[in-house]
Amino acid sequence: MIEIGEVTVPAATVARLPYYLRALRDLTREGVDTTSSSELAERSGVGSAQLRKDLSYLGSFGTRGVGYDVESLSSYIAAALGLGSEHRLAIVGVGNLGHALANYSGYAARGFCLVALLDADPSVVGREAAGLVVEHVDELERVLGERDVSMVILATPGSAAQAVAERVVACGVREILSFSPVALQLPDDVVVRSVDVAGELQILAFHAAARNAQQGDGVARPDGPSTPRAPAEVGKNSVT
Ligand SMILES: NC(=O)c1ccc[n+]([C@@H]2O[C@H](COP(=O)([O-])OP(=O)(O)OC[C@H]3O[C@@H](n4cnc5c(N)ncnc54)[C@H](O)[C@@H]3O)[C@@H](O)[C@H]2O)c1
């Protein structure tokens, strides 16, 4: 459970809030003032019962027969996610992945500002990406301090990740998004979100194997004699 202001919300609900916010902002762009739970759920890729339950943790929203006010629900979720204030991001490790992440154009629209790129390789340092010059990781403490960085994306090889993460934390950063394939050992008050594309693909492969086994097409079941059951879904695009 995670405390947001005066309410306590399950971590899985917090993880779905960005999807609701994105759907609400799309509706705003389309000039829609009110929406139903079923429309918002559909656009967010979750079931409408799940959506109503998630929103009930935050408070009482929506009017029976009218639906949700898009603008006010959007503002409320943005505030709950701490997006009222800008988050300043740094990327450490500007290789294939870090470079692609640097060039993602969606940060600003969602309340983030990329302010620094750092790498250890002298042939990468000094290059430009996303309008920033890559700086040497030896300068990490100075750069994070001067640019007031509050979140770091870690895209170094696994072998460097722990040491870099410890330095990042020593600078006062408490939120890290890690792509490095290692379990980081950091103080309890540091929040690490790890992204593992291959792991997600393995989960999809599990679902494919389960579907094939259920259809009896001769494909081996992934785990023993009973037909495997897929983990609970929250919608067509499972957001957990
Ligand atoms: N989680 C995922 O789904 C996923 C997907 C792709 C890659 N990865 C992981 O992301 C990481 C980066 O992958 P990539 O393909 O960009 O690799 P890459 O080798 O292209 O880039 C890694 C970069 O990190 C830099 N680096 C090395 N040590 C450093 C240090 N101490 N401080 C700062 N920078 C340092 C290197 O100079 C290089 O530029 C790897 O750990 C990889 O396994 C994860």
The ligand as an SDF file (V2000), in Angstrom:
LIG
                    3D

 44 48  0  0  0  0  0  0  0  0999 V2000
   15.0340   -4.1770  -19.2140 N   0  0  0  0  0  0  0  0  0  0  0  0
   14.9090   -4.3520  -20.4990 C   0  0  0  0  0  0  0  0  0  0  0  0
   13.8820   -4.6770  -20.9980 O   0  0  0  0  0  0  0  0  0  0  0  0
   16.1230   -4.1220  -21.3090 C   0  0  0  0  0  0  0  0  0  0  0  0
   16.0840   -4.0680  -22.6880 C   0  0  0  0  0  0  0  0  0  0  0  0
   17.2590   -3.7860  -23.3550 C   0  0  0  0  0  0  0  0  0  0  0  0
   18.4160   -3.6190  -22.6200 C   0  0  0  0  0  0  0  0  0  0  0  0
   18.3940   -3.7140  -21.2770 N   0  0  0  0  0  0  0  0  0  0  0  0
   19.5510   -3.4880  -20.4350 C   0  0  0  0  0  0  0  0  0  0  0  0
   19.7980   -2.0860  -20.4740 O   0  0  0  0  0  0  0  0  0  0  0  0
   21.1840   -1.8610  -20.3480 C   0  0  0  0  0  0  0  0  0  0  0  0
   21.6560   -1.0390  -21.5170 C   0  0  0  0  0  0  0  0  0  0  0  0
   21.4650   -1.7640  -22.7160 O   0  0  0  0  0  0  0  0  0  0  0  0
   22.0430   -1.1980  -24.0670 P   0  0  0  0  0  0  0  0  0  0  0  0
   21.6310   -2.1030  -25.1350 O   0  0  0  0  0  0  0  0  0  0  0  0
   21.7390    0.2380  -24.1820 O   0  0  0  0  0  0  0  0  0  0  0  0
   23.6130   -1.3870  -23.7900 O   0  0  0  0  0  0  0  0  0  0  0  0
   24.8130   -0.5080  -24.3740 P   0  0  0  0  0  0  0  0  0  0  0  0
   26.0360   -1.3000  -24.1250 O   0  0  0  0  0  0  0  0  0  0  0  0
   24.4880   -0.0580  -25.7470 O   0  0  0  0  0  0  0  0  0  0  0  0
   24.8060    0.7840  -23.4300 O   0  0  0  0  0  0  0  0  0  0  0  0
   25.2560    0.7830  -22.1020 C   0  0  0  0  0  0  0  0  0  0  0  0
   25.8870    2.1360  -21.8760 C   0  0  0  0  0  0  0  0  0  0  0  0
   26.2210    2.2260  -20.4860 O   0  0  0  0  0  0  0  0  0  0  0  0
   27.5000    2.8620  -20.4220 C   0  0  0  0  0  0  0  0  0  0  0  0
   28.1310    2.5680  -19.1380 N   0  0  0  0  0  0  0  0  0  0  0  0
   28.8430    1.4930  -18.7800 C   0  0  0  0  0  0  0  0  0  0  0  0
   29.2500    1.5980  -17.5010 N   0  0  0  0  0  0  0  0  0  0  0  0
   28.7880    2.7860  -17.0560 C   0  0  0  0  0  0  0  0  0  0  0  0
   28.8880    3.4740  -15.8300 C   0  0  0  0  0  0  0  0  0  0  0  0
   29.5430    2.9670  -14.7820 N   0  0  0  0  0  0  0  0  0  0  0  0
   28.3070    4.6650  -15.7210 N   0  0  0  0  0  0  0  0  0  0  0  0
   27.6400    5.2240  -16.7800 C   0  0  0  0  0  0  0  0  0  0  0  0
   27.5070    4.6070  -17.9690 N   0  0  0  0  0  0  0  0  0  0  0  0
   28.0750    3.3960  -18.1070 C   0  0  0  0  0  0  0  0  0  0  0  0
   28.2570    2.3250  -21.6080 C   0  0  0  0  0  0  0  0  0  0  0  0
   29.3660    3.1730  -21.9430 O   0  0  0  0  0  0  0  0  0  0  0  0
   27.1790    2.3330  -22.6610 C   0  0  0  0  0  0  0  0  0  0  0  0
   27.1390    3.5480  -23.3850 O   0  0  0  0  0  0  0  0  0  0  0  0
   21.8460   -3.2400  -20.2430 C   0  0  0  0  0  0  0  0  0  0  0  0
   21.9980   -3.5380  -18.8870 O   0  0  0  0  0  0  0  0  0  0  0  0
   20.8220   -4.1460  -20.8840 C   0  0  0  0  0  0  0  0  0  0  0  0
   20.9120   -5.4440  -20.3730 O   0  0  0  0  0  0  0  0  0  0  0  0
   17.2720   -3.9410  -20.6210 C   0  0  0  0  0  0  0  0  0  0  0  0
  1  2  1  0
  2  3  2  0
  2  4  1  0
  4  5  1  0
  4 44  2  0
  5  6  2  0
  6  7  1  0
  7  8  2  0
  8  9  1  0
  8 44  1  0
  9 10  1  0
  9 42  1  0
 10 11  1  0
 11 12  1  0
 11 40  1  0
 12 13  1  0
 13 14  1  0
 14 15  2  0
 14 16  1  0
 14 17  1  0
 17 18  1  0
 18 19  2  0
 18 20  1  0
 18 21  1  0
 21 22  1  0
 22 23  1  0
 23 24  1  0
 23 38  1  0
 24 25  1  0
 25 26  1  0
 25 36  1  0
 26 27  1  0
 26 35  1  0
 27 28  2  0
 28 29  1  0
 29 30  1  0
 29 35  2  0
 30 31  1  0
 30 32  2  0
 32 33  1  0
 33 34  2  0
 34 35  1  0
 36 37  1  0
 36 38  1  0
 38 39  1  0
 40 41  1  0
 40 42  1  0
 42 43  1  0
M  CHG  2   8   1  16  -1
M  END
$$$$
